[in-house]
Amino acid sequence: MKSDNRNYRASFILDNRGKEESVDQIVDGIKKVITELKGEVSAVENVGKRDFARVTDRKLTGAHYVQLAFAAPAAAPAQLREKLRLNGSVYRTLIQNA
């Protein structure tokens, strides 16, 4: 890990309804995007499927939660959000400093 990298913890809510991709394949795609941004994934935790406290879409009452710990340059979180914004399998993204 380089000294100019910062540590982050990202939480993702994944929506794979009607898609052939499994949760593991979606996570592998997210890890690939992080490595493209010169980041290094150190841990992956699949929390499992959880129901939402507030349902915004009646057709989606719960989804899979995944947390990733990674180190990347300071500009990487904004770039990661932008790249995953168009990905229909990633429902929500939260990135925090670790």
C-alpha positions in Angstrom: 0.0 0.0 0.0 1.4 3.4 -0.9 1.6 6.2 1.6 -0.6 8.5 -0.4 -3.5 6.1 -0.3 -6.3 6.5 2.3 -8.3 3.7 3.9 -12.1 3.5 3.1 -15.0 1.3 4.1 -17.7 1.1 1.5 -21.2 -0.3 1.9 -23.2 -1.4 -1.1 -26.8 -2.5 -1.5 -27.0 -4.8 -4.5 -30.1 -5.4 -6.6 -29.9 -8.5 -8.8 -33.6 -8.9 -9.5 -34.1 -10.3 -13.0 -30.4 -10.5 -13.7 -28.3 -13.5 -14.3 -25.4 -12.1 -12.2 -24.9 -13.5 -8.8 -23.9 -11.3 -5.8 -20.3 -12.6 -6.0 -20.1 -11.6 -9.7 -21.4 -8.1 -8.9 -18.8 -7.8 -6.1 -16.0 -8.9 -8.4 -17.1 -6.2 -10.8 -16.9 -3.6 -8.0 -13.5 -4.8 -7.0 -12.4 -4.5 -10.6 -13.5 -0.9 -10.7 -11.6 -0.2 -7.5 -8.4 -1.7 -8.9 -8.9 0.4 -12.1 -8.9 3.5 -9.8 -5.5 2.4 -8.4 -7.1 1.0 -5.2 -6.5 -2.2 -3.3 -9.3 -4.2 -1.7 -8.3 -5.6 1.7 -11.5 -7.2 2.9 -15.0 -8.2 1.7 -17.9 -8.9 4.0 -21.2 -10.2 2.6 -23.7 -9.2 5.2 -26.5 -11.0 3.4 -30.0 -10.2 2.4 -31.8 -7.7 4.7 -35.2 -6.0 4.6 -35.3 -2.2 4.3 -36.5 -0.1 7.3 -38.2 2.2 4.8 -39.4 0.8 1.5 -39.2 3.3 -1.3 -40.2 0.7 -4.0 -42.9 -1.8 -3.3 -41.2 -4.3 -5.7 -37.9 -4.0 -3.7 -38.5 -4.6 0.0 -35.0 -5.9 0.7 -31.6 -6.5 -0.9 -28.1 -7.9 -0.4 -25.7 -5.8 1.6 -21.9 -6.0 1.0 -19.1 -4.1 2.8 -15.6 -3.6 1.3 -12.5 -2.3 3.0 -10.1 -0.7 0.5 -7.2 1.7 0.2 -7.1 4.2 -2.6 -6.1 7.8 -3.5 -8.2 10.6 -2.2 -10.1 11.2 -5.5 -11.2 7.5 -5.7 -14.4 7.6 -3.7 -16.0 10.3 -6.0 -14.8 8.4 -9.1 -16.1 5.1 -7.7 -19.6 6.6 -7.0 -19.7 8.0 -10.6 -18.7 4.8 -12.2 -21.2 2.7 -10.2 -24.0 5.3 -10.7 -24.8 3.8 -14.0 -24.6 0.2 -12.8 -28.1 -1.1 -12.4 -27.0 -3.9 -10.0 -25.7 -1.4 -7.4 -28.8 0.1 -5.7 -27.0 2.3 -3.1 -23.5 3.2 -2.2 -22.0 4.6 1.0 -18.2 5.3 1.3 -16.6 6.4 4.5 -13.1 7.1 5.7 -11.8 4.2 7.8 
